[in-house]
Amino acid sequence: MQINRLNFTEQQLERIKFLTKEEQEKLSKICSALAIDGLYIFSESKEEYPLSDCLCDIADKLRVEASVTREEYCYLCGVMGAMDLDKIINFVIKKLNKKIKE
């Protein structure tokens, strides 16, 4: 899975270059899950053409693959709503560093 470069600033992309392959993969999955959930919520608000509930299942599968708990994901949804992608990058780095220490 690749990082969607359109979502990040040049400075953030520079930081992403220095992430490990595992960190980049996790970031990609988390951002994809957040994007899918965002599209689903937007489509529900329009009511005319709501997207399928199976999109939520796809987002949840990506969340699980990225080893992110529901609580952590709720936090990230709030961060995404605030459009603070730096916090999402920091979360991935801290989460993996914590995993390595355990």
C-alpha positions in Angstrom: 0.0 0.0 0.0 1.4 3.4 -0.9 1.1 6.7 0.9 -1.2 9.1 -0.9 1.1 12.0 -1.5 -1.8 14.5 -2.3 -2.8 14.5 1.4 0.5 15.7 2.8 2.5 18.9 2.7 6.0 18.9 1.3 7.4 19.0 4.9 5.2 16.0 5.9 6.3 14.1 2.9 10.0 14.8 3.8 9.3 13.3 7.3 7.6 10.3 5.7 10.7 9.5 3.7 12.6 8.8 6.9 9.9 6.4 8.3 10.7 2.7 8.2 8.9 0.5 5.7 6.7 -0.8 8.5 5.8 2.7 9.7 5.0 3.8 6.1 2.7 0.7 5.7 0.9 1.4 8.9 0.5 5.1 8.0 -0.9 4.1 4.6 -3.5 1.7 6.1 -4.6 4.2 8.8 -4.9 7.1 6.3 -6.8 4.8 3.9 -9.2 3.7 6.7 -9.8 7.3 7.7 -10.4 8.3 4.1 -12.9 5.5 3.6 -14.8 6.4 6.8 -14.8 10.1 5.8 -16.3 9.2 2.4 -18.9 7.0 4.1 -19.9 9.7 6.6 -20.1 12.3 3.8 -22.3 10.1 1.7 -24.6 9.5 4.6 -25.0 13.2 5.1 -26.1 13.6 1.5 -28.7 10.8 1.9 -29.3 10.8 -1.9 -26.5 8.3 -2.7 -25.3 6.7 0.5 -22.4 4.3 0.1 -22.5 0.7 1.1 -22.0 -0.3 4.8 -19.4 -2.7 3.6 -17.0 0.3 3.3 -17.1 0.4 7.1 -16.0 -3.2 7.1 -13.1 -2.4 4.8 -12.0 0.5 7.0 -12.2 -1.6 10.1 -10.1 -4.4 8.4 -7.4 -1.8 7.6 -7.6 -0.5 11.2 -7.0 -4.0 12.5 -4.2 -4.7 10.0 -2.5 -1.5 11.3 -2.9 -2.8 14.9 -4.9 0.2 16.0 -7.5 -0.2 18.7 -11.0 1.3 18.4 -10.1 3.9 21.0 -7.0 4.9 19.2 -8.9 5.0 15.9 -11.6 7.3 17.5 -8.7 9.6 18.5 -7.3 9.6 15.0 -10.8 10.3 13.5 -10.9 13.5 15.7 -7.3 14.4 14.6 -8.3 13.8 10.9 -11.4 16.0 11.4 -9.0 18.7 12.6 -6.8 18.0 9.5 -3.7 17.6 11.7 -1.8 15.0 9.7 1.4 15.6 11.6 -0.3 14.1 14.7 -1.2 11.0 12.7 2.4 10.6 11.6 3.6 11.0 15.2 1.0 8.5 16.4 2.4 5.8 13.9 6.0 6.5 15.0 5.1 6.3 18.8 2.9 3.2 18.3 5.7 1.3 16.5 8.4 2.4 19.0 6.2 1.2 21.9 5.7 -2.1 20.1 9.4 -2.6 19.5 10.2 -1.9 23.2 7.7 -4.5 24.3 
